[in-house]
Amino acid sequence: METLKVAAKSNPKSVAGALAGVIREQGKAEMWAIGAGAINQAIKAVAIARGFVAPAGIDLVCIPAFVDIKIDGEERTAIKLIVSPR
Amino acid sequence: METLKVAAKSNPKSVAGALAGVIREQGKAEMWAIGAGAINQAIKAVAIARGFVAPAGIDLVCIPAFVDIKIDGEERTAIKLIVSPR
């Protein structure tokens, strides 16, 4: 499954476009976000992507989960969002 | 449908408990959050609530949407999260 890394500076509309593309090609997508700003952009991207794929009869939902990752040797907790048709 | 208002200062575990309670009683729930901090807590609450209801065979998903609301006469865009079994 394709993983999209979302940052606080990511443009939600651009992320939504990428998300819709991955879902059309692979059926579902995964986003990773660390921190409130990044999670905010990721969630906005899902709301926007719902509109992109709805005309094709796809009703997107998302499943949030915690995931521990290591960045520069430091443990961080990221949020993983699995986005797939209902 | 019950609406839970989530703030940046909300405790995700407490919100998760409330969320699980509403879902057990009413089948689904709605959360409203304004701003990155509040959305962050709301998403964490969904991840935690998934663990609370999973033993009962419930696989929670969430659907984010934009909603325009008026607070003190000022227009704000909130994020509405509909949380329901898959």
Backbone of each chain as nested JSON, in Angstrom:
{
  "chains": [
    {"id": "A", "residues": [
      {"number": 1, "name": "MET", "atoms": {"N": [0.847, -1.195, 0.0], "CA": [0.0, 0.0, 0.0], "C": [0.887, 1.251, 0.0]}},
      {"number": 2, "name": "GLU", "atoms": {"N": [0.518, 2.237, -0.795], "CA": [1.281, 3.486, -0.892], "C": [1.135, 4.298, 0.407]}},
      {"number": 3, "name": "THR", "atoms": {"N": [2.263, 4.842, 0.883], "CA": [2.217, 5.671, 2.088], "C": [2.504, 7.127, 1.733]}},
      {"number": 4, "name": "LEU", "atoms": {"N": [1.577, 8.002, 2.103], "CA": [1.772, 9.432, 1.871], "C": [2.188, 10.067, 3.187]}},
      {"number": 5, "name": "LYS", "atoms": {"N": [3.309, 10.759, 3.179], "CA": [3.748, 11.447, 4.398], "C": [3.245, 12.868, 4.366]}},
      {"number": 6, "name": "VAL", "atoms": {"N": [2.481, 13.229, 5.391], "CA": [1.863, 14.554, 5.426], "C": [2.542, 15.414, 6.494]}},
      {"number": 7, "name": "ALA", "atoms": {"N": [2.865, 16.65, 6.136], "CA": [3.499, 17.582, 7.075], "C": [2.545, 18.743, 7.354]}},
      {"number": 8, "name": "ALA", "atoms": {"N": [2.869, 19.506, 8.367], "CA": [2.031, 20.656, 8.735], "C": [1.953, 21.663, 7.587]}},
      {"number": 9, "name": "LYS", "atoms": {"N": [3.007, 21.684, 6.757], "CA": [3.04, 22.644, 5.642], "C": [2.438, 22.066, 4.361]}},
      {"number": 10, "name": "SER", "atoms": {"N": [2.03, 20.791, 4.379], "CA": [1.443, 20.183, 3.186], "C": [0.157, 20.903, 2.805]}},
      {"number": 11, "name": "ASN", "atoms": {"N": [-0.078, 21.012, 1.515], "CA": [-1.316, 21.615, 1.028], "C": [-2.395, 20.526, 0.979]}},
      {"number": 12, "name": "PRO", "atoms": {"N": [-3.481, 20.679, 1.767], "CA": [-4.498, 19.625, 1.854], "C": [-5.087, 19.24, 0.496]}},
      {"number": 13, "name": "LYS", "atoms": {"N": [-5.235, 20.231, -0.402], "CA": [-5.819, 19.949, -1.714], "C": [-4.868, 19.087, -2.551]}},
      {"number": 14, "name": "SER", "atoms": {"N": [-3.553, 19.363, -2.462], "CA": [-2.558, 18.563, -3.185], "C": [-2.512, 17.143, -2.623]}},
      {"number": 15, "name": "VAL", "atoms": {"N": [-2.537, 17.042, -1.285], "CA": [-2.521, 15.718, -0.654], "C": [-3.781, 14.945, -1.064]}},
      {"number": 16, "name": "ALA", "atoms": {"N": [-4.913, 15.656, -1.123], "CA": [-6.177, 15.021, -1.516], "C": [-6.092, 14.469, -2.936]}},
      {"number": 17, "name": "GLY", "atoms": {"N": [-5.459, 15.223, -3.828], "CA": [-5.296, 14.764, -5.206], "C": [-4.453, 13.494, -5.274]}},
      {"number": 18, "name": "ALA", "atoms": {"N": [-3.344, 13.487, -4.513], "CA": [-2.466, 12.314, -4.468], "C": [-3.222, 11.112, -3.878]}},
      {"number": 19, "name": "LEU", "atoms": {"N": [-3.961, 11.385, -2.816], "CA": [-4.744, 10.361, -2.122], "C": [-5.763, 9.719, -3.073]}},
      {"number": 20, "name": "ALA", "atoms": {"N": [-6.489, 10.559, -3.787], "CA": [-7.493, 10.062, -4.729], "C": [-6.844, 9.217, -5.818]}},
      {"number": 21, "name": "GLY", "atoms": {"N": [-5.663, 9.654, -6.283], "CA": [-4.933, 8.906, -7.308], "C": [-4.532, 7.523, -6.827]}},
      {"number": 22, "name": "VAL", "atoms": {"N": [-3.966, 7.472, -5.61], "CA": [-3.532, 6.188, -5.048], "C": [-4.739, 5.265, -4.851]}},
      {"number": 23, "name": "ILE", "atoms": {"N": [-5.84, 5.815, -4.375], "CA": [-7.026, 4.995, -4.126], "C": [-7.619, 4.445, -5.431]}},
      {"number": 24, "name": "ARG", "atoms": {"N": [-7.616, 5.28, -6.449], "CA": [-8.124, 4.808, -7.753], "C": [-7.255, 3.669, -8.292]}},
      {"number": 25, "name": "GLU", "atoms": {"N": [-5.921, 3.794, -8.095], "CA": [-4.986, 2.798, -8.64], "C": [-4.87, 1.548, -7.779]}},
      {"number": 26, "name": "GLN", "atoms": {"N": [-4.839, 1.764, -6.457], "CA": [-4.515, 0.644, -5.565], "C": [-5.647, 0.245, -4.618]}},
      {"number": 27, "name": "GLY", "atoms": {"N": [-6.753, 0.959, -4.682], "CA": [-7.893, 0.584, -3.837], "C": [-7.894, 1.227, -2.469]}},
      {"number": 28, "name": "LYS", "atoms": {"N": [-6.706, 1.441, -1.896], "CA": [-6.644, 2.191, -0.642], "C": [-5.294, 2.86, -0.479]}},
      {"number": 29, "name": "ALA", "atoms": {"N": [-5.188, 3.699, 0.56], "CA": [-3.941, 4.427, 0.779], "C": [-3.7, 4.581, 2.27]}},
      {"number": 30, "name": "GLU", "atoms": {"N": [-2.447, 4.903, 2.591], "CA": [-2.082, 5.102, 3.984], "C": [-1.392, 6.451, 4.082]}},
      {"number": 31, "name": "MET", "atoms": {"N": [-1.757, 7.223, 5.112], "CA": [-1.072, 8.498, 5.351], "C": [-0.41, 8.447, 6.704]}},
      {"number": 32, "name": "TRP", "atoms": {"N": [0.749, 9.067, 6.802], "CA": [1.431, 9.18, 8.082], "C": [1.562, 10.65, 8.41]}},
      {"number": 33, "name": "ALA", "atoms": {"N": [1.3, 10.998, 9.676], "CA": [1.418, 12.383, 10.098], "C": [1.936, 12.431, 11.53]}},
      {"number": 34, "name": "ILE", "atoms": {"N": [2.836, 13.359, 11.781], "CA": [3.361, 13.55, 13.138], "C": [3.036, 14.967, 13.582]}},
      {"number": 35, "name": "GLY", "atoms": {"N": [2.337, 15.093, 14.7], "CA": [2.023, 16.405, 15.247], "C": [0.673, 16.918, 14.792]}},
      {"number": 36, "name": "ALA", "atoms": {"N": [0.136, 17.838, 15.603], "CA": [-1.213, 18.358, 15.385], "C": [-1.386, 19.021, 14.019]}},
      {"number": 37, "name": "GLY", "atoms": {"N": [-0.393, 19.803, 13.594], "CA": [-0.488, 20.512, 12.32], "C": [-0.587, 19.552, 11.145]}},
      {"number": 38, "name": "ALA", "atoms": {"N": [0.213, 18.495, 11.192], "CA": [0.232, 17.505, 10.112], "C": [-1.065, 16.687, 10.093]}},
      {"number": 39, "name": "ILE", "atoms": {"N": [-1.548, 16.327, 11.288], "CA": [-2.787, 15.538, 11.372], "C": [-3.964, 16.357, 10.851]}},
      {"number": 40, "name": "ASN", "atoms": {"N": [-3.957, 17.636, 11.187], "CA": [-4.981, 18.558, 10.697], "C": [-5.02, 18.573, 9.158]}},
      {"number": 41, "name": "GLN", "atoms": {"N": [-3.844, 18.69, 8.528], "CA": [-3.797, 18.723, 7.058], "C": [-4.237, 17.377, 6.472]}},
      {"number": 42, "name": "ALA", "atoms": {"N": [-3.85, 16.295, 7.122], "CA": [-4.214, 14.959, 6.631], "C": [-5.733, 14.757, 6.655]}},
      {"number": 43, "name": "ILE", "atoms": {"N": [-6.365, 15.2, 7.737], "CA": [-7.819, 15.025, 7.865], "C": [-8.568, 15.898, 6.855]}},
      {"number": 44, "name": "LYS", "atoms": {"N": [-8.06, 17.127, 6.672], "CA": [-8.662, 17.998, 5.646], "C": [-8.528, 17.342, 4.271]}},
      {"number": 45, "name": "ALA", "atoms": {"N": [-7.375, 16.716, 4.015], "CA": [-7.137, 16.056, 2.729], "C": [-8.149, 14.93, 2.508]}},
      {"number": 46, "name": "VAL", "atoms": {"N": [-8.471, 14.192, 3.559], "CA": [-9.458, 13.102, 3.418], "C": [-10.828, 13.692, 3.07]}},
      {"number": 47, "name": "ALA", "atoms": {"N": [-11.203, 14.777, 3.764], "CA": [-12.505, 15.407, 3.497], "C": [-12.58, 15.876, 2.04]}},
      {"number": 48, "name": "ILE", "atoms": {"N": [-11.484, 16.461, 1.541], "CA": [-11.453, 16.949, 0.156], "C": [-11.454, 15.773, -0.836]}},
      {"number": 49, "name": "ALA", "atoms": {"N": [-10.653, 14.739, -0.526], "CA": [-10.559, 13.567, -1.424], "C": [-11.905, 12.856, -1.54]}},
      {"number": 50, "name": "ARG", "atoms": {"N": [-12.714, 12.893, -0.482], "CA": [-14.055, 12.292, -0.539], "C": [-14.851, 12.893, -1.702]}},
      {"number": 51, "name": "GLY", "atoms": {"N": [-14.693, 14.194, -1.877], "CA": [-15.384, 14.878, -2.961], "C": [-14.835, 14.499, -4.333]}},
      {"number": 52, "name": "PHE", "atoms": {"N": [-13.515, 14.227, -4.388], "CA": [-12.885, 13.854, -5.664], "C": [-13.364, 12.485, -6.154]}},
      {"number": 53, "name": "VAL", "atoms": {"N": [-13.576, 11.552, -5.236], "CA": [-13.908, 10.179, -5.654], "C": [-15.406, 9.858, -5.555]}},
      {"number": 54, "name": "ALA", "atoms": {"N": [-16.167, 10.721, -4.883], "CA": [-17.602, 10.474, -4.716], "C": [-18.341, 10.307, -6.05]}},
      {"number": 55, "name": "PRO", "atoms": {"N": [-18.009, 11.126, -7.094], "CA": [-18.71, 10.959, -8.375], "C": [-18.514, 9.567, -8.982]}},
      {"number": 56, "name": "ALA", "atoms": {"N": [-17.434, 8.878, -8.58], "CA": [-17.19, 7.517, -9.075], "C": [-17.872, 6.487, -8.178]}},
      {"number": 57, "name": "GLY", "atoms": {"N": [-18.676, 6.974, -7.239], "CA": [-19.434, 6.06, -6.376], "C": [-18.62, 5.507, -5.216]}},
      {"number": 58, "name": "ILE", "atoms": {"N": [-17.466, 6.157, -4.952], "CA": [-16.613, 5.685, -3.855], "C": [-16.887, 6.532, -2.603]}},
      {"number": 59, "name": "ASP", "atoms": {"N": [-17.216, 5.856, -1.497], "CA": [-17.491, 6.526, -0.22], "C": [-16.302, 6.257, 0.695]}},
      {"number": 60, "name": "LEU", "atoms": {"N": [-15.363, 7.218, 0.76], "CA": [-14.13, 7.023, 1.539], "C": [-14.338, 7.139, 3.039]}},
      {"number": 61, "name": "VAL", "atoms": {"N": [-13.69, 6.26, 3.775], "CA": [-13.656, 6.371, 5.244], "C": [-12.185, 6.31, 5.66]}},
      {"number": 62, "name": "CYS", "atoms": {"N": [-11.91, 6.717, 6.894], "CA": [-10.528, 6.587, 7.351], "C": [-10.463, 5.951, 8.732]}},
      {"number": 63, "name": "ILE", "atoms": {"N": [-9.374, 5.238, 8.945], "CA": [-9.131, 4.529, 10.198], "C": [-7.828, 5.061, 10.788]}},
      {"number": 64, "name": "PRO", "atoms": {"N": [-7.913, 5.744, 11.936], "CA": [-6.698, 6.255, 12.55], "C": [-6.09, 5.229, 13.514]}},
      {"number": 65, "name": "ALA", "atoms": {"N": [-4.764, 5.192, 13.556], "CA": [-4.067, 4.301, 14.484], "C": [-2.747, 4.95, 14.895]}},
      {"number": 66, "name": "PHE", "atoms": {"N": [-2.251, 4.577, 16.059], "CA": [-0.951, 5.073, 16.508], "C": [0.141, 4.173, 15.956]}},
      {"number": 67, "name": "VAL", "atoms": {"N": [1.277, 4.77, 15.646], "CA": [2.41, 3.956, 15.198], "C": [3.699, 4.597, 15.728]}},
      {"number": 68, "name": "ASP", "atoms": {"N": [4.559, 3.779, 16.344], "CA": [5.83, 4.285, 16.869], "C": [6.89, 4.223, 15.787]}},
      {"number": 69, "name": "ILE", "atoms": {"N": [7.503, 5.352, 15.529], "CA": [8.558, 5.366, 14.513], "C": [9.814, 6.011, 15.083]}},
      {"number": 70, "name": "LYS", "atoms": {"N": [10.918, 5.761, 14.437], "CA": [12.188, 6.327, 14.871], "C": [12.653, 7.346, 13.838]}},
      {"number": 71, "name": "ILE", "atoms": {"N": [12.896, 8.57, 14.297], "CA": [13.405, 9.604, 13.4], "C": [14.707, 10.128, 14.007]}},
      {"number": 72, "name": "ASP", "atoms": {"N": [15.782, 10.02, 13.26], "CA": [17.105, 10.433, 13.761], "C": [17.401, 9.79, 15.11]}},
      {"number": 73, "name": "GLY", "atoms": {"N": [17.057, 8.514, 15.253], "CA": [17.335, 7.777, 16.481], "C": [16.398, 8.076, 17.63]}},
      {"number": 74, "name": "GLU", "atoms": {"N": [15.409, 8.99, 17.383], "CA": [14.486, 9.374, 18.45], "C": [13.126, 8.714, 18.231]}},
      {"number": 75, "name": "GLU", "atoms": {"N": [12.546, 8.157, 19.297], "CA": [11.227, 7.527, 19.203], "C": [10.138, 8.603, 19.109]}},
      {"number": 76, "name": "ARG", "atoms": {"N": [9.27, 8.479, 18.12], "CA": [8.147, 9.418, 17.993], "C": [6.874, 8.607, 17.762]}},
      {"number": 77, "name": "THR", "atoms": {"N": [5.743, 9.173, 18.183], "CA": [4.485, 8.512, 17.894], "C": [3.798, 9.251, 16.748]}},
      {"number": 78, "name": "ALA", "atoms": {"N": [3.588, 8.544, 15.675], "CA": [2.912, 9.129, 14.525], "C": [1.47, 8.63, 14.495]}},
      {"number": 79, "name": "ILE", "atoms": {"N": [0.666, 9.318, 13.711], "CA": [-0.692, 8.825, 13.458], "C": [-0.709, 8.295, 12.03]}},
      {"number": 80, "name": "LYS", "atoms": {"N": [-1.183, 7.073, 11.917], "CA": [-1.342, 6.444, 10.605], "C": [-2.824, 6.498, 10.27]}},
      {"number": 81, "name": "LEU", "atoms": {"N": [-3.141, 6.955, 9.086], "CA": [-4.544, 6.982, 8.654], "C": [-4.695, 6.081, 7.445]}},
      {"number": 82, "name": "ILE", "atoms": {"N": [-5.45, 5.031, 7.604], "CA": [-5.733, 4.159, 6.462], "C": [-7.019, 4.686, 5.82]}},
      {"number": 83, "name": "VAL", "atoms": {"N": [-6.927, 4.993, 4.535], "CA": [-8.071, 5.565, 3.829], "C": [-8.521, 4.567, 2.764]}},
      {"number": 84, "name": "SER", "atoms": {"N": [-9.777, 4.164, 2.856], "CA": [-10.28, 3.158, 1.922], "C": [-11.779, 3.345, 1.684]}},
      {"number": 85, "name": "PRO", "atoms": {"N": [-12.311, 2.726, 0.629], "CA": [-13.765, 2.794, 0.431], "C": [-14.452, 2.095, 1.594]}},
      {"number": 86, "name": "ARG", "atoms": {"N": [-15.642, 2.546, 1.928], "CA": [-16.372, 1.961, 3.053], "C": [-16.673, 0.498, 2.803]}}
    ]},
    {"id": "B", "residues": [
      {"number": 1, "name": "MET", "atoms": {"N": [-28.335, 12.135, 16.462], "CA": [-26.989, 11.633, 16.753], "C": [-26.323, 12.567, 17.768]}},
      {"number": 2, "name": "GLU", "atoms": {"N": [-25.659, 11.964, 18.753], "CA": [-24.981, 12.755, 19.792], "C": [-23.764, 13.47, 19.196]}},
      {"number": 3, "name": "THR", "atoms": {"N": [-23.57, 14.728, 19.551], "CA": [-22.401, 15.467, 19.083], "C": [-21.446, 15.752, 20.23]}},
      {"number": 4, "name": "LEU", "atoms": {"N": [-20.205, 15.326, 20.075], "CA": [-19.182, 15.594, 21.079], "C": [-18.321, 16.744, 20.577]}},
      {"number": 5, "name": "LYS", "atoms": {"N": [-18.211, 17.786, 21.392], "CA": [-17.351, 18.91, 20.994], "C": [-15.975, 18.703, 21.59]}},
      {"number": 6, "name": "VAL", "atoms": {"N": [-14.986, 18.674, 20.717], "CA": [-13.621, 18.393, 21.159], "C": [-12.782, 19.664, 21.078]}},
      {"number": 7, "name": "ALA", "atoms": {"N": [-12.018, 19.938, 22.138], "CA": [-11.133, 21.109, 22.174], "C": [-9.68, 20.651, 22.205]}},
      {"number": 8, "name": "ALA", "atoms": {"N": [-8.782, 21.591, 21.969], "CA": [-7.346, 21.28, 21.983], "C": [-6.921, 20.763, 23.353]}},
      {"number": 9, "name": "LYS", "atoms": {"N": [-7.637, 21.196, 24.39], "CA": [-7.29, 20.782, 25.76], "C": [-8.011, 19.507, 26.186]}},
      {"number": 10, "name": "SER", "atoms": {"N": [-8.889, 18.977, 25.34], "CA": [-9.617, 17.751, 25.696], "C": [-8.639, 16.603, 25.874]}},
      {"number": 11, "name": "ASN", "atoms": {"N": [-8.954, 15.726, 26.819], "CA": [-8.132, 14.531, 27.032], "C": [-8.617, 13.438, 26.068]}},
      {"number": 12, "name": "PRO", "atoms": {"N": [-7.759, 12.975, 25.156], "CA": [-8.197, 12.012, 24.139], "C": [-8.794, 10.734, 24.727]}},
      {"number": 13, "name": "LYS", "atoms": {"N": [-8.256, 10.293, 25.867], "CA": [-8.754, 9.068, 26.475], "C": [-10.178, 9.275, 27.018]}},
      {"number": 14, "name": "SER", "atoms": {"N": [-10.424, 10.452, 27.599], "CA": [-11.773, 10.759, 28.101], "C": [-12.758, 10.872, 26.944]}},
      {"number": 15, "name": "VAL", "atoms": {"N": [-12.32, 11.549, 25.885], "CA": [-13.196, 11.693, 24.703], "C": [-13.482, 10.31, 24.119]}},
      {"number": 16, "name": "ALA", "atoms": {"N": [-12.45, 9.449, 24.101], "CA": [-12.617, 8.085, 23.57], "C": [-13.658, 7.313, 24.373]}},
      {"number": 17, "name": "GLY", "atoms": {"N": [-13.633, 7.486, 25.693], "CA": [-14.606, 6.807, 26.554], "C": [-16.024, 7.267, 26.247]}},
      {"number": 18, "name": "ALA", "atoms": {"N": [-16.17, 8.593, 26.093], "CA": [-17.487, 9.16, 25.767], "C": [-17.957, 8.666, 24.408]}},
      {"number": 19, "name": "LEU", "atoms": {"N": [-17.032, 8.644, 23.467], "CA": [-17.307, 8.21, 22.093], "C": [-17.792, 6.749, 22.085]}},
      {"number": 20, "name": "ALA", "atoms": {"N": [-17.063, 5.902, 22.784], "CA": [-17.434, 4.483, 22.84], "C": [-18.819, 4.315, 23.462]}},
      {"number": 21, "name": "GLY", "atoms": {"N": [-19.101, 5.11, 24.496], "CA": [-20.409, 5.045, 25.153], "C": [-21.532, 5.417, 24.202]}},
      {"number": 22, "name": "VAL", "atoms": {"N": [-21.354, 6.523, 23.479], "CA": [-22.382, 6.983, 22.538], "C": [-22.59, 5.941, 21.431]}},
      {"number": 23, "name": "ILE", "atoms": {"N": [-21.486, 5.366, 20.941], "CA": [-21.588, 4.383, 19.852], "C": [-22.307, 3.113, 20.317]}},
      {"number": 24, "name": "ARG", "atoms": {"N": [-22.009, 2.688, 21.541], "CA": [-22.702, 1.499, 22.068], "C": [-24.197, 1.758, 22.213]}},
      {"number": 25, "name": "GLU", "atoms": {"N": [-24.552, 2.979, 22.625], "CA": [-25.97, 3.311, 22.859], "C": [-26.722, 3.67, 21.59]}},
      {"number": 26, "name": "GLN", "atoms": {"N": [-26.05, 4.443, 20.716], "CA": [-26.785, 5.007, 19.572], "C": [-26.288, 4.512, 18.216]}},
      {"number": 27, "name": "GLY", "atoms": {"N": [-25.243, 3.657, 18.225], "CA": [-24.777, 3.099, 16.965], "C": [-23.724, 3.931, 16.268]}},
      {"number": 28, "name": "LYS", "atoms": {"N": [-23.805, 5.266, 16.418], "CA": [-22.738, 6.114, 15.875], "C": [-22.664, 7.432, 16.63]}},
      {"number": 29, "name": "ALA", "atoms": {"N": [-21.638, 8.209, 16.338], "CA": [-21.454, 9.475, 17.041], "C": [-20.851, 10.504, 16.101]}},
      {"number": 30, "name": "GLU", "atoms": {"N": [-20.96, 11.764, 16.509], "CA": [-20.417, 12.85, 15.704], "C": [-19.529, 13.695, 16.61]}},
      {"number": 31, "name": "MET", "atoms": {"N": [-18.355, 14.055, 16.117], "CA": [-17.478, 14.952, 16.867], "C": [-17.272, 16.217, 16.069]}},
      {"number": 32, "name": "TRP", "atoms": {"N": [-17.194, 17.339, 16.776], "CA": [-16.886, 18.602, 16.123], "C": [-15.594, 19.126, 16.703]}},
      {"number": 33, "name": "ALA", "atoms": {"N": [-14.72, 19.609, 15.854], "CA": [-13.458, 20.16, 16.315], "C": [-13.08, 21.364, 15.45]}},
      {"number": 34, "name": "ILE", "atoms": {"N": [-12.576, 22.398, 16.103], "CA": [-12.114, 23.591, 15.38], "C": [-10.632, 23.794, 15.668]}},
      {"number": 35, "name": "GLY", "atoms": {"N": [-9.826, 23.812, 14.637], "CA": [-8.394, 24.059, 14.799], "C": [-7.589, 22.776, 14.896]}},
      {"number": 36, "name": "ALA", "atoms": {"N": [-6.292, 22.911, 14.579], "CA": [-5.392, 21.753, 14.501], "C": [-5.307, 20.994, 15.83]}},
      {"number": 37, "name": "GLY", "atoms": {"N": [-5.219, 21.723, 16.937], "CA": [-5.073, 21.068, 18.243], "C": [-6.287, 20.21, 18.574]}},
      {"number": 38, "name": "ALA", "atoms": {"N": [-7.468, 20.733, 18.281], "CA": [-8.711, 20.017, 18.577], "C": [-8.881, 18.805, 17.659]}},
      {"number": 39, "name": "ILE", "atoms": {"N": [-8.523, 18.979, 16.395], "CA": [-8.646, 17.872, 15.431], "C": [-7.686, 16.743, 15.809]}},
      {"number": 40, "name": "ASN", "atoms": {"N": [-6.497, 17.119, 16.236], "CA": [-5.5, 16.16, 16.715], "C": [-6.059, 15.303, 17.859]}},
      {"number": 41, "name": "GLN", "atoms": {"N": [-6.668, 15.963, 18.84], "CA": [-7.223, 15.229, 19.982], "C": [-8.39, 14.338, 19.551]}},
      {"number": 42, "name": "ALA", "atoms": {"N": [-9.197, 14.831, 18.627], "CA": [-10.354, 14.058, 18.143], "C": [-9.904, 12.774, 17.44]}},
      {"number": 43, "name": "ILE", "atoms": {"N": [-8.857, 12.896, 16.613], "CA": [-8.36, 11.725, 15.874], "C": [-7.725, 10.711, 16.819]}},
      {"number": 44, "name": "LYS", "atoms": {"N": [-6.975, 11.22, 17.803], "CA": [-6.405, 10.316, 18.811], "C": [-7.535, 9.593, 19.55]}},
      {"number": 45, "name": "ALA", "atoms": {"N": [-8.614, 10.325, 19.862], "CA": [-9.75, 9.725, 20.563], "C": [-10.363, 8.585, 19.747]}},
      {"number": 46, "name": "VAL", "atoms": {"N": [-10.444, 8.764, 18.428], "CA": [-11.001, 7.695, 17.57], "C": [-10.091, 6.466, 17.626]}},
      {"number": 47, "name": "ALA", "atoms": {"N": [-8.761, 6.688, 17.538], "CA": [-7.809, 5.563, 17.585], "C": [-7.96, 4.803, 18.906]}},
      {"number": 48, "name": "ILE", "atoms": {"N": [-8.103, 5.535, 20.007], "CA": [-8.245, 4.905, 21.326], "C": [-9.601, 4.193, 21.436]}},
      {"number": 49, "name": "ALA", "atoms": {"N": [-10.656, 4.844, 20.979], "CA": [-12.006, 4.262, 21.056], "C": [-12.111, 2.97, 20.249]}},
      {"number": 50, "name": "ARG", "atoms": {"N": [-11.34, 2.882, 19.152], "CA": [-11.323, 1.644, 18.363], "C": [-10.94, 0.46, 19.255]}},
      {"number": 51, "name": "GLY", "atoms": {"N": [-9.973, 0.705, 20.155], "CA": [-9.552, -0.345, 21.085], "C": [-10.62, -0.669, 22.116]}},
      {"number": 52, "name": "PHE", "atoms": {"N": [-11.4, 0.337, 22.492], "CA": [-12.456, 0.123, 23.498], "C": [-13.588, -0.75, 22.961]}},
      {"number": 53, "name": "VAL", "atoms": {"N": [-13.918, -0.587, 21.689], "CA": [-15.086, -1.295, 21.145], "C": [-14.717, -2.54, 20.324]}},
      {"number": 54, "name": "ALA", "atoms": {"N": [-13.419, -2.672, 19.988], "CA": [-12.977, -3.822, 19.184], "C": [-13.34, -5.174, 19.82]}},
      {"number": 55, "name": "PRO", "atoms": {"N": [-13.191, -5.312, 21.172], "CA": [-13.53, -6.607, 21.772], "C": [-15.001, -6.998, 21.564]}},
      {"number": 56, "name": "ALA", "atoms": {"N": [-15.861, -6.005, 21.321], "CA": [-17.272, -6.285, 21.052], "C": [-17.507, -6.529, 19.562]}},
      {"number": 57, "name": "GLY", "atoms": {"N": [-16.416, -6.643, 18.808], "CA": [-16.544, -6.947, 17.377], "C": [-16.874, -5.745, 16.521]}},
      {"number": 58, "name": "ILE", "atoms": {"N": [-16.706, -4.536, 17.107], "CA": [-17.024, -3.316, 16.352], "C": [-15.744, -2.733, 15.759]}},
      {"number": 59, "name": "ASP", "atoms": {"N": [-15.735, -2.522, 14.441], "CA": [-14.589, -1.961, 13.737], "C": [-14.944, -0.522, 13.346]}},
      {"number": 60, "name": "LEU", "atoms": {"N": [-14.486, 0.437, 14.184], "CA": [-14.864, 1.837, 13.963], "C": [-14.106, 2.487, 12.809]}},
      {"number": 61, "name": "VAL", "atoms": {"N": [-14.829, 3.281, 12.022], "CA": [-14.196, 4.11, 10.999], "C": [-14.677, 5.546, 11.197]}},
      {"number": 62, "name": "CYS", "atoms": {"N": [-13.978, 6.494, 10.602], "CA": [-14.468, 7.869, 10.715], "C": [-14.495, 8.562, 9.364]}},
      {"number": 63, "name": "ILE", "atoms": {"N": [-15.443, 9.453, 9.237], "CA": [-15.658, 10.217, 8.011], "C": [-15.519, 11.699, 8.34]}},
      {"number": 64, "name": "PRO", "atoms": {"N": [-14.48, 12.349, 7.805], "CA": [-14.318, 13.779, 8.065], "C": [-15.04, 14.626, 7.028]}},
      {"number": 65, "name": "ALA", "atoms": {"N": [-15.594, 15.742, 7.491], "CA": [-16.268, 16.674, 6.583], "C": [-16.112, 18.088, 7.122]}},
      {"number": 66, "name": "PHE", "atoms": {"N": [-16.175, 19.052, 6.232], "CA": [-16.122, 20.451, 6.65], "C": [-17.521, 20.925, 7.0]}},
      {"number": 67, "name": "VAL", "atoms": {"N": [-17.597, 21.8, 7.998], "CA": [-18.899, 22.367, 8.327], "C": [-18.691, 23.82, 8.772]}},
      {"number": 68, "name": "ASP", "atoms": {"N": [-19.496, 24.714, 8.196], "CA": [-19.383, 26.134, 8.556], "C": [-20.275, 26.429, 9.744]}},
      {"number": 69, "name": "ILE", "atoms": {"N": [-19.684, 26.989, 10.785], "CA": [-20.483, 27.329, 11.947], "C": [-20.237, 28.78, 12.338]}},
      {"number": 70, "name": "LYS", "atoms": {"N": [-21.172, 29.324, 13.133], "CA": [-21.054, 30.702, 13.587], "C": [-20.773, 30.696, 15.087]}},
      {"number": 71, "name": "ILE", "atoms": {"N": [-19.669, 31.319, 15.479], "CA": [-19.354, 31.44, 16.902], "C": [-19.198, 32.919, 17.208]}},
      {"number": 72, "name": "ASP", "atoms": {"N": [-20.036, 33.413, 18.127], "CA": [-20.035, 34.836, 18.478], "C": [-20.174, 35.707, 17.227]}},
      {"number": 73, "name": "GLY", "atoms": {"N": [-21.027, 35.279, 16.305], "CA": [-21.292, 36.048, 15.095], "C": [-20.213, 35.923, 14.024]}},
      {"number": 74, "name": "GLU", "atoms": {"N": [-19.154, 35.138, 14.321], "CA": [-18.057, 34.997, 13.371], "C": [-18.138, 33.636, 12.681]}},
      {"number": 75, "name": "GLU", "atoms": {"N": [-17.95, 33.63, 11.351], "CA": [-17.976, 32.376, 10.587], "C": [-16.687, 31.593, 10.819]}},
      {"number": 76, "name": "ARG", "atoms": {"N": [-16.785, 30.333, 11.18], "CA": [-15.607, 29.479, 11.338], "C": [-15.855, 28.173, 10.602]}},
      {"number": 77, "name": "THR", "atoms": {"N": [-14.789, 27.563, 10.147], "CA": [-14.936, 26.247, 9.525], "C": [-14.476, 25.195, 10.528]}},
      {"number": 78, "name": "ALA", "atoms": {"N": [-15.386, 24.332, 10.878], "CA": [-15.069, 23.247, 11.8], "C": [-14.915, 21.955, 11.011]}},
      {"number": 79, "name": "ILE", "atoms": {"N": [-14.304, 20.975, 11.654], "CA": [-14.261, 19.643, 11.063], "C": [-15.255, 18.783, 11.846]}},
      {"number": 80, "name": "LYS", "atoms": {"N": [-16.115, 18.13, 11.099], "CA": [-17.078, 17.2, 11.689], "C": [-16.565, 15.799, 11.397]}},
      {"number": 81, "name": "LEU", "atoms": {"N": [-16.496, 14.98, 12.425], "CA": [-16.061, 13.591, 12.231], "C": [-17.223, 12.677, 12.608]}},
      {"number": 82, "name": "ILE", "atoms": {"N": [-17.722, 11.953, 11.639], "CA": [-18.765, 10.977, 11.924], "C": [-18.066, 9.659, 12.206]}},
      {"number": 83, "name": "VAL", "atoms": {"N": [-18.323, 9.101, 13.365], "CA": [-17.661, 7.856, 13.765], "C": [-18.715, 6.762, 13.858]}},
      {"number": 84, "name": "SER", "atoms": {"N": [-18.507, 5.691, 13.094], "CA": [-19.498, 4.62, 13.067], "C": [-18.832, 3.281, 12.781]}},
      {"number": 85, "name": "PRO", "atoms": {"N": [-19.516, 2.171, 13.043], "CA": [-18.957, 0.87, 12.669], "C": [-18.817, 0.807, 11.158]}},
      {"number": 86, "name": "ARG", "atoms": {"N": [-17.798, 0.064, 10.699], "CA": [-17.565, -0.021, 9.263], "C": [-18.773, -0.624, 8.569]}}
    ]}
  ]
}
